[in-house]
Amino acid sequence: MSRLHSITKSCATVFAISVFVFMGSAQLASAAGGYASSINDYVHSRMCESFARLTVGRPQLSLPAFCGSDSSRPTVDISASPTIITVGQSAVVSWISGSATSCAASGSWNGSKALNGSESVSPATTATYTISCTNANGSTSDSVTIIVNAIPQNPSLAFSASPTTITQGSTTVLTWSSVGTTGCTATGGWSGSRAVSGSQAFSPTTSTDYGITCTGAGGAISGTTTVTVVPALVPTLTFTATPSNIMLGATSTLVWNSNNTVACVASGGWSGARAVSGSLIVSPATTTSYVLSCSGLGGNTQATTTVTVNPLPMPTLTFVAAPSSILIGATSTLTWSSTNTASCVASGGWSGARTLSGSTIASPGTTTTYVLTCHSLGGHVQATTTIAVTPIPMPTVTLTGVPGTIQNGATSTLSWSSTNASSCNAAGGWSGAKTLSGSSIVSPATTTVYALNCIGSSGAGSATTTVVVTAAPMPTLTFSATPATTTGTSTLAWVSVHATSCSASLGWSGSPGLSGTLIVSPATTTVYVLDCHGLGGHVQATTTVGIVPTLALSFLSRLGSAQVTDETNDVASVSSSPSVPDAPSAPDVPDSPEIQPENEDVKNEITSPSSLMKQLRSDMAGRARR
């Protein structure tokens, strides 16, 4: 074993000298990677690692004494096989340590590990495995990375030509895009290697098939497209000017559109290369012809259009003020309209540039003349208008009362109006601010003078009116019952004048109206009273309906003939039948005291019992005659 140690130390010395000569001192220090600060330390460390590998699985072998020195740090080496895998595959991570007392994993794995060993791993993505081994002098780490590739996918390819049909001499663009490939190869109408995606323009003279094949880890995929070439068409061209007739200084728009062409050239009233379709605004000073020639694969075409230029007409202008006469402080509207003009300028009572047509409000303090001048290429025109300003007149006020004469308690309507006024106030029989015109209902108790004063910017005006109040007339009333004596019904009739309401009492009640009739059927002789009121006072009237007693009717009904005598003892003989003897006279009924009414005007209208009997006798005599 001592011989093995000796050989090892000698080999280490030779190895160190060789490395120094071959790499140079700077490269050697870098190669040590931090394991030793000198060449001998580096060699010593690497040699001990080699011996550590030899002792794995060989218990009869042990590390040389110089590898187990208490002053050395542990060594560790980790590796993976394979280092590149596909998702789902596994790799084996192996590690060997020297002079270590323990090892621990970190990075894509973890936990305590044996001093030497291996482990199968299956990372889903690229992973780095680190192991750190430790002894009393420190620790040493080493890492290995396993690259994980995605599962190869089946390649895909999109391949097209745009357009697929072209005119002879035109161009088409081939476009391709592949996924899951590493390269492509062109076939058919083109050839050579191509990128996995791209585009390329071609101008085939005949119909051509283009192919492309792209390959990748998942296999190969191909695509084809055909470009159809048709003969070139004869070019066509439309060329117009709108409008074709213009005034001097105006514009016209040239519009052209060609088909089956590749280039156009202008001549005549314009020049230079033009797009195959387009438009252009022109403003020729004289009548001008514009020529356009276009060429294509199928030949050439030419078109001409003419813009006729007419002389400018003279400008026209209308200019008015409405109203042309105003009161001071009022406004008038200036309105103007021009034709064939390019600009207008104000002067006189106003100034500044104006639109070609328009209006504005003016309020001059005195009579003012306004001037407007409009210009154009054909000349200029001028117009004036005058606003006459007059002073504001004094306010005027009218005030009337209708009717002008009323009875006490009635109403009159005051109506008023004003001009050139800004406010009005009442005085006399009324007061307060009033509108400039209006009406109001009044009911004075006596004759009253009403005044209205209105104020304007130029002064004040006033007006008065008198409402004469007269006493209301006394109301009158006629009231009667027909018939006054009855055995059944009687009709009450009444008429009032100058009354506003009537009320019934005694034999009846309520408000019967100012005039009317009413049928009554009293059971006994009844007095009816009617009171009517008006603005001039009130009046009362009564009437009585007399009822014939039942005893008298029974007595008279037994008479075959009757002899009726009045208070003068005049007798009338009545024969009800030639065979019936004269009947005795009806007995006199003593007079009853008369009912005295409150109103003397109706005193004679109340019938006493004696009067009733006289009336009864008269009625019976008349019945006998019939």
C-alpha positions as CSV (number, residue, x, y, z in Angstrom):
1,M,0.0,0.0,0.0
2,S,2.9,2.3,0.8
3,R,4.2,1.7,-2.7
4,L,0.8,2.7,-4.0
5,H,1.0,6.0,-2.1
6,S,4.5,6.6,-3.4
7,I,3.5,6.0,-7.0
8,T,0.5,8.2,-6.5
9,K,2.6,11.1,-5.2
10,S,5.0,10.8,-8.1
11,C,2.3,10.7,-10.6
12,A,0.7,13.7,-9.1
13,T,4.0,15.6,-9.4
14,V,4.4,14.6,-13.0
15,F,0.8,15.5,-13.8
16,A,1.2,18.9,-12.2
17,I,4.3,19.7,-14.2
18,S,2.6,18.6,-17.4
19,V,-0.4,20.7,-16.8
20,F,1.7,23.7,-16.0
21,V,3.7,23.4,-19.2
22,F,0.7,22.7,-21.4
23,M,-1.8,25.2,-20.0
24,G,0.3,27.8,-18.4
25,S,0.1,29.0,-14.9
26,A,-3.0,31.2,-15.5
27,Q,-5.0,28.5,-17.1
28,L,-4.0,26.0,-14.5
29,A,-5.1,28.3,-11.7
30,S,-8.5,28.7,-13.5
31,A,-8.9,25.0,-14.0
32,A,-8.5,24.4,-10.3
33,G,-12.0,26.0,-9.9
34,G,-11.5,27.0,-6.3
35,Y,-10.6,23.5,-5.1
36,A,-7.0,24.5,-4.2
37,S,-5.0,27.7,-4.1
38,S,-1.9,26.2,-5.6
39,I,-1.1,23.7,-8.3
40,N,-0.1,21.0,-5.8
41,D,-3.3,21.5,-3.9
42,Y,-5.3,21.2,-7.0
43,V,-3.5,18.0,-8.2
44,H,-3.8,16.6,-4.7
45,S,-7.5,17.2,-4.7
46,R,-8.2,15.7,-8.1
47,M,-6.1,12.6,-7.4
48,C,-7.9,11.9,-4.2
49,E,-11.2,12.1,-6.1
50,S,-9.8,9.5,-8.5
51,F,-8.8,7.2,-5.7
52,A,-12.2,7.6,-4.1
53,R,-13.8,6.3,-7.3
54,L,-11.5,3.3,-7.2
55,T,-12.5,2.4,-3.7
56,V,-16.2,2.3,-4.5
57,G,-17.3,-1.3,-4.2
58,R,-13.8,-2.4,-3.3
59,P,-13.6,-2.7,0.5
60,Q,-10.1,-4.2,0.3
61,L,-8.9,-0.8,-1.0
62,S,-8.5,2.3,1.1
63,L,-7.6,5.9,0.3
64,P,-3.9,6.9,0.6
65,A,-3.0,8.5,3.9
66,F,-2.4,11.8,2.3
67,C,-6.1,11.9,1.1
68,G,-7.3,11.4,4.6
69,S,-5.3,14.3,6.1
70,D,-7.3,16.3,8.7
71,S,-6.4,19.5,6.9
72,S,-8.2,18.6,3.6
73,R,-11.8,19.5,2.7
74,P,-14.2,16.9,1.2
75,T,-14.5,16.2,-2.5
76,V,-17.6,15.4,-4.5
77,D,-18.4,14.8,-8.1
78,I,-21.9,14.4,-9.6
79,S,-22.9,13.4,-13.1
80,A,-26.1,12.4,-15.0
81,S,-26.6,9.9,-17.8
82,P,-28.1,10.9,-20.1
83,T,-28.0,14.7,-19.7
84,I,-30.6,15.3,-22.4
85,I,-34.0,13.5,-22.2
86,T,-37.5,13.9,-23.6
87,V,-40.5,14.6,-21.3
88,G,-41.5,11.3,-19.7
89,Q,-38.0,9.7,-19.9
90,S,-35.6,9.1,-17.0
91,A,-31.9,9.7,-16.3
92,V,-29.5,8.4,-13.6
93,V,-27.8,10.9,-11.3
94,S,-24.5,9.5,-9.7
95,W,-22.2,11.1,-7.2
96,I,-18.9,10.2,-5.5
97,S,-17.5,12.1,-2.5
98,G,-14.1,11.9,-0.7
99,S,-13.2,12.7,2.9
100,A,-16.8,13.6,3.5
101,T,-18.8,12.7,6.6
102,S,-22.3,13.6,5.1
103,C,-24.0,14.7,1.9
104,A,-27.2,16.6,1.2
105,A,-29.2,17.3,-2.0
106,S,-30.6,20.6,-3.2
107,G,-31.9,22.3,-6.3
108,S,-34.3,19.9,-8.2
109,W,-34.0,17.3,-5.4
110,N,-33.5,17.4,-1.6
111,G,-32.8,15.4,1.5
112,S,-29.8,13.6,2.9
113,K,-27.8,11.4,0.5
114,A,-25.3,8.7,0.9
115,L,-21.6,9.6,0.5
116,N,-21.6,7.8,-2.8
117,G,-24.5,6.6,-4.8
118,S,-26.9,7.0,-7.8
119,E,-30.6,7.8,-8.2
120,S,-33.0,7.6,-11.1
121,V,-34.9,10.9,-11.8
122,S,-37.6,11.9,-14.3
123,P,-37.9,15.7,-14.4
124,A,-40.8,17.3,-16.4
125,T,-38.7,20.3,-17.3
126,T,-35.0,21.0,-17.5
127,A,-33.6,20.6,-13.9
128,T,-30.3,21.1,-12.0
129,Y,-29.3,18.6,-9.3
130,T,-26.8,19.8,-6.7
131,I,-25.1,17.8,-3.9
132,S,-23.1,19.2,-1.0
133,C,-20.7,17.0,1.0
134,T,-19.3,18.1,4.4
135,N,-16.5,17.1,6.8
136,A,-14.9,18.9,9.8
137,N,-12.9,21.1,7.4
138,G,-15.8,22.4,5.4
139,S,-18.1,21.4,2.5
140,T,-17.9,21.0,-1.2
141,S,-20.7,21.2,-3.8
142,D,-21.2,20.0,-7.3
143,S,-24.1,20.2,-9.8
144,V,-25.4,18.6,-13.0
145,T,-28.2,19.8,-15.3
146,I,-30.5,17.5,-17.2
147,I,-32.1,19.1,-20.2
148,V,-35.7,18.0,-20.8
149,N,-37.1,18.4,-24.4
150,A,-40.7,18.5,-25.2
151,I,-42.2,15.5,-27.0
152,P,-41.8,16.0,-30.7
153,Q,-45.1,17.1,-32.4
154,N,-46.3,16.2,-35.8
155,P,-45.3,18.9,-38.2
156,S,-47.9,21.2,-39.8
157,L,-47.8,23.3,-42.9
158,A,-49.8,26.1,-44.5
159,F,-48.8,26.9,-48.1
160,S,-50.7,29.2,-50.5
161,A,-50.4,31.6,-53.5
162,S,-52.0,35.0,-53.6
163,P,-53.5,35.5,-56.1
164,T,-53.8,32.1,-57.5
165,T,-54.8,33.4,-60.9
166,I,-52.7,36.2,-62.5
167,T,-52.5,37.9,-65.8
168,Q,-49.4,37.2,-67.8
169,G,-46.6,39.5,-66.6
170,S,-48.2,40.0,-63.2
171,T,-46.9,38.8,-59.8
172,T,-48.1,36.2,-57.2
173,V,-46.8,35.7,-53.7
174,L,-46.1,32.3,-52.3
175,T,-46.5,32.2,-48.5
176,W,-45.7,29.2,-46.2
177,S,-45.7,28.6,-42.5
178,S,-44.7,25.3,-40.8
179,V,-44.8,24.2,-37.1
180,G,-42.7,21.4,-35.6
181,T,-40.1,21.5,-38.4
182,T,-36.5,22.3,-38.7
183,G,-36.2,23.1,-42.4
184,C,-38.1,23.1,-45.7
185,T,-37.2,22.3,-49.4
186,A,-38.9,23.8,-52.5
187,T,-40.1,21.7,-55.4
188,G,-41.9,22.1,-58.7
189,G,-41.8,25.7,-60.1
190,W,-39.1,26.6,-57.5
191,S,-36.3,24.8,-55.7
192,G,-33.7,24.9,-53.0
193,S,-33.8,25.1,-49.2
194,R,-36.3,27.4,-47.5
195,A,-36.8,28.6,-44.0
196,V,-39.6,27.0,-42.0
197,S,-41.8,30.1,-42.7
198,G,-41.6,32.9,-45.3
199,S,-42.9,34.3,-48.5
200,Q,-41.6,34.9,-52.0
201,A,-42.9,36.7,-55.1
202,F,-42.9,35.0,-58.6
203,S,-44.0,36.1,-62.1
204,P,-44.5,32.8,-64.0
205,T,-45.2,33.1,-67.7
206,T,-47.4,30.0,-67.7
207,S,-49.5,28.2,-65.2
208,T,-47.1,26.6,-62.6
209,D,-47.3,24.1,-59.7
210,Y,-45.3,25.0,-56.6
211,G,-44.4,22.5,-53.9
212,I,-42.7,22.6,-50.5
213,T,-41.7,19.8,-48.0
214,C,-40.8,20.6,-44.4
215,T,-39.2,18.1,-42.0
216,G,-38.9,17.9,-38.2
217,A,-38.5,15.6,-35.3
218,G,-42.1,14.4,-35.8
219,G,-41.7,13.7,-39.5
220,A,-42.2,15.5,-42.8
221,I,-45.1,17.3,-44.4
222,S,-45.6,18.6,-47.9
223,G,-47.9,21.1,-49.6
224,T,-48.6,22.3,-53.2
225,T,-50.3,25.2,-54.8
226,T,-51.0,26.1,-58.4
227,V,-50.7,29.6,-60.0
228,T,-52.8,29.9,-63.1
229,V,-51.5,32.4,-65.7
230,V,-54.0,33.9,-68.2
231,P,-53.2,36.0,-71.2
232,A,-53.0,39.8,-70.6
233,L,-56.2,41.8,-71.2
234,V,-56.6,44.9,-73.3
235,P,-56.3,48.0,-71.1
236,T,-59.4,50.3,-70.7
237,L,-59.6,53.9,-69.4
238,T,-62.3,56.3,-68.3
239,F,-61.4,60.0,-67.9
240,T,-63.8,62.8,-67.0
241,A,-63.7,66.4,-65.7
242,T,-66.5,67.5,-63.2
243,P,-67.8,70.1,-63.9
244,S,-66.7,70.4,-67.4
245,N,-67.7,74.1,-67.6
246,I,-66.4,76.5,-64.9
247,M,-66.2,80.2,-64.3
248,L,-62.7,81.8,-64.4
249,G,-61.1,81.1,-61.0
250,A,-63.2,78.1,-60.2
251,T,-62.1,74.5,-60.1
252,S,-62.9,71.2,-61.8
253,T,-62.0,67.7,-60.7
254,L,-60.3,65.3,-63.1
255,V,-61.2,61.6,-62.3
256,W,-59.7,58.6,-64.2
257,N,-59.9,54.9,-63.7
258,S,-58.0,52.3,-65.8
259,N,-58.1,48.5,-65.9
260,N,-55.4,46.0,-67.1
261,T,-52.8,48.8,-67.0
262,V,-49.5,49.2,-65.1
263,A,-48.6,52.8,-65.8
264,C,-50.2,56.1,-66.9
265,V,-48.7,59.4,-68.2
266,A,-50.4,62.8,-68.4
267,S,-50.0,65.3,-71.3
268,G,-51.8,68.3,-72.7
269,G,-53.0,70.6,-69.9
270,W,-51.0,68.5,-67.4
271,S,-48.0,66.2,-67.3
272,G,-46.0,63.6,-65.5
273,A,-46.6,60.0,-64.4
274,R,-50.0,59.3,-62.8
275,A,-51.4,56.4,-60.9
276,V,-53.5,53.9,-62.8
277,S,-56.6,55.4,-61.1
278,G,-57.0,58.7,-59.2
279,S,-58.3,62.2,-59.2
280,L,-56.9,65.8,-59.4
281,I,-58.4,69.3,-58.8
282,V,-57.5,71.8,-61.6
283,S,-58.2,75.4,-62.1
284,P,-57.3,76.4,-65.6
285,A,-57.3,80.1,-66.7
286,T,-58.6,79.2,-70.2
287,T,-60.4,76.3,-71.8
288,T,-57.9,73.4,-71.5
289,S,-57.8,69.8,-72.8
290,Y,-56.2,67.1,-70.6
291,V,-54.8,63.9,-72.1
292,L,-54.0,60.6,-70.2
293,S,-52.2,57.6,-71.8
294,C,-52.1,54.2,-69.9
295,S,-50.2,51.1,-70.8
296,G,-50.5,47.5,-69.8
297,L,-49.4,44.0,-70.8
298,G,-52.2,43.9,-73.3
299,G,-51.5,47.2,-75.0
300,N,-52.0,51.0,-74.6
301,T,-55.1,53.3,-74.2
302,Q,-55.6,57.0,-74.3
303,A,-58.4,59.4,-73.2
304,T,-59.0,63.2,-73.4
305,T,-61.3,65.5,-71.4
306,T,-61.8,69.2,-71.7
307,V,-62.5,71.9,-69.1
308,T,-64.3,74.9,-70.6
309,V,-63.5,78.2,-68.8
310,N,-66.2,81.0,-69.0
311,P,-65.6,84.7,-68.2
312,L,-66.7,85.8,-64.7
313,P,-70.1,87.7,-64.5
314,M,-70.4,91.0,-62.7
315,P,-71.2,90.6,-58.9
316,T,-74.6,91.5,-57.6
317,L,-75.6,92.7,-54.1
318,T,-78.9,93.4,-52.2
319,F,-78.7,95.2,-48.9
320,V,-81.7,96.3,-46.7
321,A,-82.5,97.4,-43.2
322,A,-85.8,96.2,-41.6
323,P,-87.4,98.2,-40.2
324,S,-85.8,101.2,-41.9
325,S,-87.2,103.5,-39.2
326,I,-86.9,102.9,-35.5
327,L,-87.3,104.7,-32.2
328,I,-84.2,105.5,-30.3
329,G,-83.0,102.4,-28.3
330,A,-84.8,100.0,-30.7
331,T,-83.1,97.6,-33.2
332,S,-83.1,97.0,-36.9
333,T,-81.8,94.0,-38.8
334,L,-79.3,94.6,-41.7
335,T,-79.6,91.8,-44.3
336,W,-77.5,91.3,-47.4
337,S,-77.0,88.8,-50.2
338,S,-74.4,88.8,-53.0
339,T,-73.7,86.7,-56.0
340,N,-70.5,86.2,-58.0
341,T,-68.5,87.7,-55.2
342,A,-65.4,86.6,-53.3
343,S,-65.3,89.1,-50.3
344,C,-67.3,91.9,-48.8
345,V,-66.3,94.8,-46.6
346,A,-68.5,97.1,-44.4
347,S,-68.1,100.9,-44.1
348,G,-70.1,103.9,-43.1
349,G,-72.1,103.1,-39.9
350,W,-70.3,99.8,-39.6
351,S,-66.9,98.3,-40.5
352,G,-64.9,95.1,-41.0
353,A,-65.0,92.1,-43.3
354,R,-68.4,90.5,-43.8
355,T,-69.6,87.2,-45.2
356,L,-70.9,87.1,-48.8
357,S,-74.5,86.8,-47.4
358,G,-75.8,87.3,-43.9
359,S,-77.5,89.5,-41.4
360,T,-76.7,91.5,-38.2
361,I,-78.7,93.5,-35.7
362,A,-78.0,97.3,-35.4
363,S,-79.2,99.8,-32.9
364,P,-77.9,103.3,-33.9
365,G,-78.4,106.3,-31.7
366,T,-79.1,108.6,-34.6
367,T,-80.1,108.2,-38.2
368,T,-77.2,106.2,-39.8
369,T,-76.2,105.0,-43.3
370,Y,-74.6,101.6,-43.7
371,V,-72.4,100.8,-46.8
372,L,-71.4,97.3,-48.0
373,T,-68.9,96.7,-50.9
374,C,-68.4,93.2,-52.3
375,H,-65.5,92.2,-54.7
376,S,-64.9,89.5,-57.2
377,L,-62.6,88.7,-60.1
378,G,-65.3,90.2,-62.4
379,G,-65.4,93.5,-60.5
380,H,-67.1,95.0,-57.4
381,V,-70.5,96.2,-56.3
382,Q,-71.6,98.5,-53.5
383,A,-75.0,99.1,-51.8
384,T,-76.2,101.3,-49.0
385,T,-79.1,101.3,-46.6
386,T,-80.2,103.9,-44.0
387,I,-81.8,103.4,-40.6
388,A,-83.8,106.5,-39.6
389,V,-83.9,107.0,-35.8
390,T,-86.7,109.1,-34.2
391,P,-87.1,110.1,-30.5
392,I,-89.3,108.0,-28.3
393,P,-92.8,109.6,-27.9
394,M,-94.4,110.4,-24.6
395,P,-96.3,107.5,-23.0
396,T,-100.0,107.3,-23.7
397,V,-102.6,105.9,-21.3
398,T,-106.3,104.9,-21.9
399,L,-108.6,103.9,-19.0
400,T,-112.3,103.1,-19.2
401,G,-115.0,101.8,-16.8
402,V,-117.8,99.7,-18.3
403,P,-120.5,100.3,-17.4
404,G,-119.7,103.8,-16.3
405,T,-122.9,104.0,-14.1
406,I,-123.8,101.2,-11.8
407,Q,-126.3,100.6,-9.0
408,N,-125.0,100.3,-5.5
409,G,-123.6,96.8,-5.1
410,A,-123.1,96.1,-8.8
411,T,-119.7,95.9,-10.6
412,S,-117.9,97.7,-13.4
413,T,-114.8,96.5,-15.4
414,L,-111.8,98.9,-15.6
415,S,-109.8,98.3,-18.8
416,W,-106.6,100.1,-19.6
417,S,-103.7,100.1,-22.1
418,S,-100.5,102.1,-22.6
419,T,-97.9,102.8,-25.2
420,N,-94.2,103.9,-24.8
421,A,-94.4,103.0,-21.1
422,S,-92.3,100.7,-18.9
423,S,-94.4,100.7,-15.7
424,C,-97.9,101.7,-14.4
425,N,-99.3,102.6,-11.0
426,A,-102.9,103.0,-9.9
427,A,-104.2,106.0,-7.9
428,G,-107.6,107.4,-6.7
429,G,-110.1,104.7,-6.1
430,W,-107.5,101.9,-6.5
431,S,-103.8,101.5,-5.9
432,G,-100.7,99.5,-6.5
433,A,-98.5,98.5,-9.5
434,K,-100.4,97.5,-12.6
435,T,-99.4,95.8,-15.9
436,L,-99.0,98.0,-19.0
437,S,-102.4,96.8,-20.1
438,G,-105.1,94.8,-18.5
439,S,-108.5,94.9,-16.8
440,S,-109.9,94.7,-13.3
441,I,-113.4,94.4,-11.8
442,V,-114.4,97.0,-9.2
443,S,-117.6,97.5,-7.0
444,P,-117.4,101.0,-5.4
445,A,-120.0,101.9,-2.8
446,T,-120.1,105.5,-4.1
447,T,-119.2,107.4,-7.2
448,T,-115.5,106.9,-7.5
449,V,-112.7,108.4,-9.7
450,Y,-110.0,105.9,-10.8
451,A,-106.5,107.1,-12.1
452,L,-103.6,105.3,-13.8
453,N,-100.2,106.8,-14.1
454,C,-97.6,105.2,-16.6
455,I,-93.9,106.0,-16.9
456,G,-91.6,105.6,-19.9
457,S,-88.1,106.6,-20.9
458,S,-89.4,109.8,-22.4
459,G,-91.8,110.8,-19.6
460,A,-95.1,109.9,-18.0
461,G,-98.8,109.7,-19.0
462,S,-102.0,109.3,-17.0
463,A,-105.7,108.7,-17.5
464,T,-108.8,108.7,-15.3
465,T,-112.3,107.3,-15.4
466,T,-115.3,107.7,-13.1
467,V,-117.7,105.0,-12.1
468,V,-121.0,106.6,-11.1
469,V,-122.9,104.7,-8.3
470,T,-126.7,105.2,-8.1
471,A,-129.1,104.0,-5.4
472,A,-130.8,100.7,-6.2
473,P,-134.6,100.9,-6.7
474,M,-137.0,99.3,-4.2
475,P,-138.2,95.8,-5.3
476,T,-141.9,95.3,-6.2
477,L,-144.0,92.2,-5.9
478,T,-147.4,90.9,-7.1
479,F,-148.7,87.8,-5.5
480,S,-152.2,86.1,-6.0
481,A,-154.1,82.8,-5.7
482,T,-156.4,81.6,-8.4
483,P,-159.1,80.8,-7.4
484,A,-159.1,82.5,-4.0
485,T,-161.8,80.2,-2.8
486,T,-161.7,76.5,-3.6
487,T,-162.9,73.1,-2.6
488,G,-159.6,71.5,-3.9
489,T,-156.6,73.3,-5.5
490,S,-155.5,76.8,-6.2
491,T,-152.6,78.3,-8.2
492,L,-150.2,80.7,-6.5
493,A,-148.6,83.2,-9.0
494,W,-146.0,85.9,-8.3
495,V,-143.8,88.3,-10.1
496,S,-141.0,90.4,-8.6
497,V,-139.0,93.4,-10.1
498,H,-135.6,94.7,-8.8
499,A,-135.3,91.7,-6.5
500,T,-132.3,89.3,-6.2
501,S,-133.9,86.6,-4.0
502,C,-137.3,85.5,-2.6
503,S,-138.3,83.3,0.4
504,A,-141.6,81.7,1.3
505,S,-143.1,81.5,4.8
506,L,-146.3,80.8,6.8
507,G,-148.4,78.5,4.5
508,W,-145.3,77.5,2.5
509,S,-141.5,77.7,2.7
510,G,-138.3,77.6,0.8
511,S,-136.9,79.8,-2.0
512,P,-139.4,79.8,-4.8
513,G,-137.6,82.0,-7.3
514,L,-138.0,85.6,-8.4
515,S,-141.1,84.8,-10.5
516,G,-143.3,81.7,-10.9
517,T,-146.4,79.6,-10.1
518,L,-147.3,76.8,-7.7
519,I,-150.4,74.7,-7.3
520,V,-151.4,74.2,-3.7
521,S,-154.1,72.1,-2.0
522,P,-154.6,73.5,1.6
523,A,-156.8,71.5,4.0
524,T,-158.1,74.7,5.5
525,T,-158.1,78.4,4.7
526,T,-154.4,79.3,4.4
527,V,-152.4,82.5,4.3
528,Y,-149.3,82.4,2.0
529,V,-146.5,85.0,2.6
530,L,-143.7,85.8,0.1
531,D,-140.6,88.1,1.0
532,C,-138.4,89.4,-1.9
533,H,-135.1,91.2,-1.3
534,G,-133.1,93.4,-3.7
535,L,-130.3,96.0,-3.5
536,G,-132.9,98.7,-2.8
537,G,-134.6,96.9,0.1
538,H,-137.2,94.2,0.5
539,V,-141.0,93.8,-0.1
540,Q,-143.6,91.3,1.3
541,A,-146.9,90.1,-0.1
542,T,-149.6,87.7,1.2
543,T,-152.5,85.9,-0.4
544,T,-155.2,83.6,1.1
545,V,-156.7,80.4,-0.3
546,G,-160.2,80.0,1.2
547,I,-161.7,76.5,1.7
548,V,-165.6,76.0,1.6
549,P,-166.8,74.4,4.8
550,T,-168.2,70.8,4.4
551,L,-171.5,71.6,6.2
552,A,-172.4,74.2,3.6
553,L,-171.6,71.9,0.7
554,S,-173.9,69.2,2.3
555,F,-176.8,71.6,2.8
556,L,-176.6,73.0,-0.7
557,S,-176.4,69.6,-2.4
558,R,-180.0,68.8,-1.0
559,L,-181.5,71.7,-2.7
560,G,-183.4,71.0,-6.0
561,S,-183.4,74.8,-6.7
562,A,-181.7,77.6,-4.8
563,Q,-182.4,81.2,-4.2
564,V,-179.3,83.2,-3.6
565,T,-179.4,86.5,-2.0
566,D,-176.5,88.9,-1.7
567,E,-176.0,91.6,1.0
568,T,-178.4,94.0,-0.8
569,N,-181.2,91.3,-0.7
570,D,-181.3,90.9,-4.4
571,V,-183.0,87.6,-5.1
572,A,-182.5,85.4,-8.1
573,S,-184.8,82.4,-8.6
574,V,-183.3,79.3,-10.0
575,S,-185.2,76.3,-11.1
576,S,-183.4,73.0,-11.4
577,S,-186.5,71.3,-12.9
578,P,-190.1,72.4,-13.8
579,S,-191.6,69.7,-11.5
580,V,-189.5,70.6,-8.4
581,P,-191.0,73.3,-6.1
582,D,-188.9,76.2,-5.1
583,A,-186.4,75.4,-2.4
584,P,-186.0,77.6,0.6
585,S,-183.2,80.1,0.6
586,A,-179.9,79.0,2.0
587,P,-179.4,80.4,5.5
588,D,-177.1,83.2,6.1
589,V,-173.8,82.4,7.6
590,P,-172.7,84.9,10.2
591,D,-169.6,86.9,9.3
592,S,-166.3,85.8,10.9
593,P,-163.6,88.3,12.0
594,E,-161.3,89.1,9.1
595,I,-157.6,88.2,9.2
596,Q,-155.5,91.3,9.2
597,P,-152.3,91.0,7.1
598,E,-149.1,92.8,8.1
599,N,-148.9,94.5,4.7
600,E,-151.7,96.9,3.9
601,D,-151.2,96.3,0.2
602,V,-152.6,92.8,0.5
603,K,-155.2,93.5,3.1
604,N,-158.2,93.3,0.7
605,E,-156.9,90.0,-0.7
606,I,-157.9,88.0,2.5
607,T,-161.4,86.6,2.2
608,S,-163.7,86.5,5.3
609,P,-166.2,83.7,6.0
610,S,-169.1,85.9,5.0
611,S,-167.5,86.7,1.8
612,L,-167.0,83.0,1.2
613,M,-170.7,82.4,1.7
614,K,-171.5,85.1,-0.8
615,Q,-169.2,83.5,-3.3
616,L,-170.8,80.1,-2.6
617,R,-174.3,81.4,-3.2
618,S,-173.2,83.0,-6.4
619,D,-171.6,79.8,-7.6
620,M,-174.7,77.7,-6.8
621,A,-177.0,80.2,-8.6
622,G,-174.9,79.9,-11.6
623,R,-175.0,76.1,-11.4
624,A,-178.8,76.2,-11.3
625,R,-179.1,78.4,-14.3
626,R,-177.0,75.9,-16.3
